[in-house]
C-alpha cells in the first residue's frame, strides 16, 4: 500500500503566564489563556499575554509568558 500526501495540522494555540509570589515563597501561579474563533483571534491572545506579563511582573517574581502549539503531520494509507 502507498501513502497519501502528508497533511500538516496544528493544535489550538495556548498562552500561559507563570510566576511565583516571591523568591522565598513556595507558592506559584499559572494562568492559561485560550481564545475561540478564527486565526484572527491569535493577535488578541498575544496582546492579552503581553498585558498580563506587564501587569504581573512588577508585583511578582519570575513572571514569564509562553505561547505554544503542537504541529503534527499525518499520512493516510491508500489502497493498492
N, C-alpha and C positions, 0 to 999 in steps of 0.2 A: 504494500500500500504506500501511496505517496502522501505528502503533506501539502495542505493548502498554504496560501501566502500567510506569513506571520501577521498577526493583529496585535498592536501595542495599545494598551489601555492604562489609564491612571486612576487611582482611587480619589475620593474626595480629599480636598486639602484640609489639613488640621493646623491650627495655630495654637501654641501652648506658651504660657508665661509661667516661669518657675522662680522661686525666691525663698529666702529664709527671713525669719523675724529679726534676727541679729546674728553676729558672728558667733556668739556664745550660746545661741538658742538651739534646742533640739527640734523646734517647730519650723516646718517648711510649708510652703503652699504651692499649688499648681492650679492654673486656670486654663481650661480648654475652650477654644473658640471654634464654632462651626457656623457656616452660612448655608442657606438654602437658595436654590435658583440656578442661574446660569453662570458661565465663567466670568461674566461681568461683576459678580459679587466678590471675586478674588481681591480686587482693589479695596473693597470695604474691609475684608478680613485683614489685609496688610496694614491698612490705616488704623484699625482697632488695635492690632497687636502693638504697633508703634506707640499709640496713645497710652496703652496700659503700661508698657515698659517705661515710658517717660513719666507717667504719673506715680508709679510704684518705686522707681529707682531711688529717689531722694529719701524715702522713708524706710525702705527695707534693704536687706543685704543680699548681694549676689543675684539681683534680678536679671533674668535674661529671657529673650523671646526666641521661639523656634517655629519655623514654618516647614511643614513636611507633607509629603505624599508618597504613595507607593506606585511604581510603574512596573508593569509586567507584560510579557509577550506570550501569546498562545498561538498554536497552530492546530487546525482541525485535521483529522485523518480523513483522507479521501478514499473512496472505493477504487480498487484497481480494475 
